[in-house]
Amino acid sequence: MKGQTNLSRRERQIMDIIYELKQATAAQVLERLPNPPSYSAVRALLKVLENKGHLCHQQDGPRYVFYPTLSREKARQTALRHLQKTFFNGSTEEVMADLLDISEDDLSEEEYLRLRALIEKARKEGR
């Protein structure tokens, strides 16, 4: 399966909508898209996403209900790995440093402790 990197802006918007709703019809996608194209254009884009392996559908009466082939978590991990490889030369440290640098909010004590625990876990696992 190809990663999220081969998606157009509009295709990513559609995938975001379907991930948010868990599944959606073309009409549901159309009503949530910013500056929406025609209904037939949305149906065509859903078919493209299905052909690319990002969506599947089930028939519900006269309608098709589309759902993602990857869980949101798996898609997120794939996209993050691509981002890390492309922009950070594969460096986890550089990704984390930049995320902390661009954060508009200070970490809460709970968030700090969770990150610390994740780092310790990764260290123990040899990552």
C-alpha positions as CSV (number, residue, x, y, z in Angstrom):
1,M,0.0,0.0,0.0
2,K,1.2,3.5,-0.8
3,G,1.6,6.0,2.0
4,Q,-0.2,9.3,2.6
5,T,2.5,11.1,0.7
6,N,0.8,10.3,-2.7
7,L,-2.3,12.2,-1.8
8,S,-3.4,15.6,-3.2
9,R,-4.6,18.3,-0.9
10,R,-8.2,17.5,-1.6
11,E,-7.6,13.7,-1.1
12,R,-6.0,14.5,2.3
13,Q,-9.1,16.6,3.2
14,I,-11.4,13.7,2.3
15,M,-9.3,11.2,4.3
16,D,-9.3,13.6,7.3
17,I,-13.1,13.7,7.1
18,I,-13.5,9.9,6.8
19,Y,-11.1,9.3,9.7
20,E,-13.1,11.8,11.8
21,L,-16.4,10.2,11.0
22,K,-15.0,6.6,10.9
23,Q,-16.9,6.0,7.7
24,A,-18.8,8.3,5.3
25,T,-20.9,8.6,2.2
26,A,-20.1,10.9,-0.6
27,A,-22.8,13.3,0.6
28,Q,-21.3,13.4,4.1
29,V,-17.9,14.1,2.7
30,L,-19.3,16.8,0.4
31,E,-21.0,18.7,3.2
32,R,-17.8,18.9,5.3
33,L,-15.3,19.8,2.5
34,P,-14.2,23.5,2.4
35,N,-15.0,25.0,-1.0
36,P,-16.6,21.8,-2.1
37,P,-16.5,20.6,-5.7
38,S,-19.5,18.9,-7.3
39,Y,-21.0,15.8,-5.9
40,S,-19.8,13.8,-8.9
41,A,-16.2,15.2,-8.3
42,V,-16.4,13.9,-4.7
43,R,-17.5,10.5,-5.9
44,A,-14.7,10.4,-8.4
45,L,-12.1,11.4,-5.7
46,L,-13.5,8.6,-3.4
47,K,-13.0,6.1,-6.2
48,V,-9.4,7.4,-6.8
49,L,-8.7,6.9,-3.0
50,E,-10.2,3.5,-3.2
51,N,-8.0,2.6,-6.3
52,K,-5.0,3.9,-4.4
53,G,-5.8,1.5,-1.6
54,H,-6.7,4.1,1.0
55,L,-10.5,3.4,1.1
56,C,-12.9,0.5,0.8
57,H,-16.6,0.7,0.6
58,Q,-19.7,-1.3,1.5
59,Q,-23.0,-0.8,-0.2
60,D,-25.9,0.4,2.0
61,G,-29.0,0.4,-0.2
62,P,-28.3,2.8,-3.1
63,R,-25.3,4.4,-1.3
64,Y,-21.7,3.5,-0.9
65,V,-20.2,3.9,2.6
66,F,-16.5,4.5,2.5
67,Y,-14.1,3.6,5.3
68,P,-10.3,3.7,5.6
69,T,-8.2,0.6,5.0
70,L,-5.6,1.7,7.6
71,S,-6.4,2.7,11.2
72,R,-5.8,6.4,11.9
73,E,-2.9,5.4,14.2
74,K,-1.2,3.3,11.5
75,A,-1.7,6.1,8.9
76,R,-0.3,8.6,11.4
77,Q,2.8,6.4,12.1
78,T,3.4,6.0,8.3
79,A,3.1,9.7,7.7
80,L,5.4,10.5,10.7
81,R,8.0,8.0,9.5
82,H,7.9,9.7,6.1
83,L,8.3,13.1,7.6
84,Q,11.2,12.0,9.8
85,K,13.0,10.4,6.8
86,T,12.3,13.3,4.4
87,F,12.9,16.4,6.6
88,F,15.0,15.2,9.5
89,N,17.4,12.7,8.0
90,G,15.8,9.9,10.0
91,S,16.7,11.6,13.3
92,T,14.1,11.1,16.1
93,E,16.0,13.6,18.2
94,E,15.6,16.4,15.6
95,V,11.9,15.6,15.2
96,M,11.4,15.9,19.0
97,A,13.5,19.0,19.3
98,D,11.6,20.8,16.6
99,L,8.2,19.7,18.0
100,L,9.2,21.1,21.4
101,D,10.6,24.3,19.8
102,I,7.4,25.0,17.8
103,S,5.0,24.2,20.6
104,E,2.9,27.2,21.5
105,D,2.1,25.8,24.9
106,D,4.3,24.7,27.8
107,L,4.1,21.0,28.5
108,S,1.9,20.1,31.5
109,E,3.5,18.0,34.2
110,E,1.4,15.0,33.0
111,E,2.7,15.5,29.4
112,Y,6.3,15.8,30.6
113,L,6.0,12.6,32.7
114,R,4.4,10.7,29.8
115,L,7.2,11.8,27.4
116,R,9.8,10.9,30.0
117,A,8.2,7.4,30.5
118,L,8.2,6.9,26.7
119,I,11.9,7.8,26.4
120,E,12.7,5.4,29.3
121,K,10.7,2.7,27.6
122,A,12.5,3.2,24.3
123,R,15.9,3.2,26.1
124,K,15.1,-0.1,27.8
125,E,14.0,-1.6,24.4
126,G,17.2,-0.4,22.8
127,R,15.7,2.1,20.5
